[in-house]
Amino acid sequence: MSDETPPTDATDASEGADATTAESDDGDSPETAAQTDGPDAETTATDAEEVPTDLVERVRESDAETIAREITALRARAEEAEARLAEADETTEDLQNQLKRKQADFQNYKKRMEKRREQETKRATEDLVTRMVDVRDNLKRGLDQEGDIRDGVESTLRQFDDVLDAENVEEISPEPGETVDPQRHEVLMRVDSDHPEGTVAQVHRPGYEMAEKVIRSAQVTVSDGEE
């Protein structure tokens, strides 16, 4: 009577599984192979196709020393370009700083000029007022005198005229018969007169001009001609 144990179904199944595992280790199944040849493989192939053919040929035909020299030259050019860019940035920053300083200097100059004009205006006004108070003092002294003060008033008027003359102020007082100047004369009315029609008949109030600029027009009547 033999001691061997007849094979069971479980044993047969185990051996079948081992055989299947061995087949898997020996090679991929058709489905696995199909997955390997999927999108990633297509992308790699596309990248390879995009590489310029002349570059591939140059690399293939060049030795390692030549490639190293070219790489070194490219790095040197890149460093030179970076240095020029840094210099340009520095120059731009320097120009911007100069512009800011010029603008600040100009603003300070404008402020100084405005302040100087204000001071000059004040000094000019003070000088005029100083001379005017002298005229006022003379008028006051003339009023304090008894008797005929005509001589004193005439003297004060001459002094006042000197003040106006020093300020380049001239009187506008046209003579009867002169042509009317709309820029310097203000017509009050038209009157009958022996003077030619349209000319000045009489000065009602004199005007004044300062440095050729009319500061007050002369008020006049205009002749309407003889009746």
C-alpha positions as semicolon CSV with decimal commas, in nm:
position;residue;x (nm);y (nm);z (nm)
1;M;0,000;0,000;0,000
2;S;0,153;0,326;-0,116
3;D;0,214;0,636;0,106
4;E;0,170;0,896;-0,179
5;T;-0,125;1,133;-0,144
6;P;-0,326;1,178;-0,461
7;P;-0,330;1,539;-0,590
8;T;-0,630;1,746;-0,491
9;D;-0,813;2,024;-0,674
10;A;-0,656;2,286;-0,443
11;T;-0,311;2,173;-0,539
12;D;-0,393;2,196;-0,907
13;A;-0,530;2,549;-0,863
14;S;-0,216;2,661;-0,682
15;E;0,007;2,532;-0,953
16;G;-0,205;2,709;-1,215
17;A;-0,173;3,039;-1,032
18;D;0,205;3,001;-1,012
19;A;0,218;2,942;-1,381
20;T;0,014;3,257;-1,447
21;T;0,247;3,464;-1,223
22;A;0,548;3,334;-1,409
23;E;0,399;3,437;-1,740
24;S;0,335;3,786;-1,601
25;D;0,700;3,817;-1,490
26;D;0,830;3,704;-1,824
27;G;0,648;3,978;-2,019
28;D;0,364;4,231;-2,016
29;S;0,020;4,139;-2,126
30;P;-0,108;4,293;-2,450
31;E;-0,326;4,538;-2,254
32;T;-0,027;4,655;-2,044
33;A;0,181;4,703;-2,356
34;A;-0,094;4,909;-2,508
35;Q;-0,104;5,133;-2,200
36;T;0,275;5,184;-2,214
37;D;0,243;5,310;-2,569
38;G;-0,019;5,569;-2,455
39;P;-0,005;5,956;-2,431
40;D;0,334;5,974;-2,252
41;A;0,500;5,785;-2,529
42;E;0,338;6,014;-2,786
43;T;0,458;6,326;-2,597
44;T;0,815;6,198;-2,590
45;A;0,803;6,130;-2,960
46;T;0,666;6,480;-3,030
47;D;0,942;6,645;-2,823
48;A;1,201;6,452;-3,013
49;E;1,054;6,565;-3,341
50;E;1,062;6,935;-3,230
51;V;1,440;6,936;-3,175
52;P;1,604;7,113;-3,474
53;T;1,772;6,864;-3,702
54;D;2,077;7,089;-3,758
55;L;2,133;7,115;-3,380
56;V;2,116;6,739;-3,347
57;E;2,366;6,700;-3,631
58;R;2,602;6,959;-3,480
59;V;2,598;6,787;-3,144
60;R;2,645;6,449;-3,307
61;E;2,938;6,566;-3,521
62;S;3,111;6,774;-3,248
63;D;3,339;6,632;-2,986
64;A;3,307;6,702;-2,616
65;E;3,579;6,971;-2,618
66;T;3,405;7,170;-2,892
67;I;3,070;7,150;-2,713
68;A;3,232;7,265;-2,390
69;R;3,388;7,566;-2,567
70;E;3,052;7,664;-2,717
71;I;2,880;7,634;-2,380
72;T;3,151;7,849;-2,222
73;A;3,111;8,112;-2,496
74;L;2,731;8,116;-2,449
75;R;2,772;8,162;-2,074
76;A;3,018;8,447;-2,133
77;R;2,772;8,623;-2,366
78;A;2,491;8,572;-2,118
79;E;2,702;8,720;-1,836
80;E;2,796;9,015;-2,061
81;A;2,429;9,078;-2,145
82;E;2,340;9,066;-1,774
83;A;2,620;9,312;-1,698
84;R;2,494;9,554;-1,967
85;L;2,140;9,523;-1,834
86;A;2,257;9,596;-1,480
87;E;2,452;9,899;-1,609
88;A;2,145;10,025;-1,797
89;D;1,933;9,986;-1,484
90;E;2,190;10,181;-1,283
91;T;2,202;10,456;-1,548
92;T;1,821;10,478;-1,552
93;E;1,807;10,507;-1,175
94;D;2,075;10,777;-1,180
95;L;1,886;10,976;-1,445
96;Q;1,563;10,947;-1,248
97;N;1,739;11,076;-0,936
98;Q;1,884;11,367;-1,135
99;L;1,539;11,451;-1,271
100;K;1,392;11,451;-0,920
101;R;1,669;11,683;-0,800
102;K;1,615;11,918;-1,096
103;Q;1,242;11,928;-1,029
104;A;1,303;12,002;-0,661
105;D;1,555;12,276;-0,753
106;F;1,305;12,429;-0,995
107;Q;1,030;12,434;-0,734
108;N;1,266;12,599;-0,485
109;Y;1,366;12,853;-0,753
110;K;1,001;12,938;-0,818
111;K;0,939;12,987;-0,447
112;R;1,243;13,215;-0,418
113;M;1,132;13,422;-0,719
114;E;0,779;13,459;-0,582
115;K;0,914;13,565;-0,244
116;R;1,151;13,813;-0,409
117;R;0,870;13,964;-0,616
118;E;0,658;14,004;-0,307
119;Q;0,944;14,175;-0,128
120;E;1,011;14,406;-0,424
121;T;0,643;14,495;-0,444
122;K;0,636;14,575;-0,075
123;R;0,950;14,787;-0,101
124;A;0,810;14,975;-0,401
125;T;0,488;15,041;-0,213
126;E;0,676;15,152;0,096
127;D;0,887;15,391;-0,112
128;L;0,576;15,542;-0,273
129;V;0,398;15,578;0,059
130;T;0,706;15,744;0,211
131;R;0,699;16,011;-0,060
132;M;0,322;16,050;-0,036
133;V;0,328;16,119;0,338
134;D;0,572;16,403;0,271
135;V;0,311;16,556;0,039
136;R;0,045;16,509;0,306
137;D;0,264;16,678;0,565
138;N;0,308;16,981;0,338
139;L;-0,068;17,005;0,276
140;K;-0,131;16,989;0,648
141;R;0,120;17,265;0,715
142;G;-0,044;17,475;0,442
143;L;-0,383;17,442;0,611
144;D;-0,233;17,553;0,941
145;Q;-0,117;17,881;0,788
146;E;-0,332;18,193;0,799
147;G;-0,411;18,411;0,501
148;D;-0,349;18,321;0,137
149;I;-0,222;17,961;0,109
150;R;-0,216;17,948;-0,271
151;D;0,161;17,956;-0,290
152;G;0,185;17,668;-0,043
153;V;-0,070;17,459;-0,233
154;E;0,109;17,519;-0,563
155;S;0,436;17,411;-0,406
156;T;0,273;17,096;-0,271
157;L;0,120;17,020;-0,611
158;R;0,460;17,047;-0,774
159;Q;0,599;16,809;-0,515
160;F;0,314;16,565;-0,581
161;D;0,376;16,587;-0,956
162;D;0,741;16,503;-0,895
163;V;0,632;16,189;-0,709
164;L;0,411;16,084;-0,999
165;D;0,684;16,159;-1,249
166;A;0,927;15,941;-1,055
167;E;0,677;15,657;-1,088
168;N;0,654;15,717;-1,466
169;V;0,296;15,845;-1,433
170;E;0,174;16,093;-1,693
171;E;-0,147;16,294;-1,704
172;I;-0,399;16,238;-1,985
173;S;-0,556;16,577;-2,055
174;P;-0,636;16,628;-2,425
175;E;-0,677;16,977;-2,566
176;P;-1,018;17,080;-2,705
177;G;-1,038;16,991;-3,074
178;E;-0,816;16,682;-3,045
179;T;-0,933;16,353;-3,190
180;V;-1,104;16,123;-2,941
181;D;-0,895;15,817;-2,849
182;P;-1,124;15,536;-2,723
183;Q;-0,828;15,370;-2,551
184;R;-0,749;15,679;-2,341
185;H;-1,069;15,885;-2,337
186;E;-1,407;15,810;-2,179
187;V;-1,688;15,998;-2,356
188;L;-1,950;16,134;-2,115
189;M;-2,181;16,305;-2,366
190;R;-2,200;16,489;-2,695
191;V;-2,242;16,865;-2,678
192;D;-2,273;17,156;-2,914
193;S;-1,934;17,312;-2,967
194;D;-1,733;17,531;-3,197
195;H;-1,485;17,248;-3,238
196;P;-1,510;16,999;-3,525
197;E;-1,767;16,728;-3,486
198;G;-1,637;16,414;-3,312
199;T;-1,344;16,589;-3,143
200;V;-1,288;16,663;-2,776
201;A;-1,499;16,956;-2,660
202;Q;-1,393;16,972;-2,295
203;V;-1,203;16,765;-2,034
204;H;-1,424;16,686;-1,737
205;R;-1,163;16,487;-1,542
206;P;-0,804;16,412;-1,646
207;G;-0,679;16,057;-1,676
208;Y;-0,343;15,897;-1,603
209;E;-0,119;15,638;-1,764
210;M;0,175;15,459;-1,609
211;A;0,451;15,310;-1,823
212;E;0,230;15,352;-2,132
213;K;-0,057;15,170;-1,961
214;V;-0,378;15,360;-1,897
215;I;-0,465;15,339;-1,529
216;R;-0,755;15,586;-1,556
217;S;-0,919;15,720;-1,872
218;A;-0,978;16,091;-1,913
219;Q;-1,347;16,182;-1,903
220;V;-1,436;16,413;-2,190
221;T;-1,731;16,562;-2,376
222;V;-1,737;16,531;-2,752
223;S;-1,831;16,803;-2,992
224;D;-2,151;16,751;-3,189
225;G;-2,058;17,036;-3,422
226;E;-2,209;17,378;-3,459
227;E;-2,587;17,416;-3,465
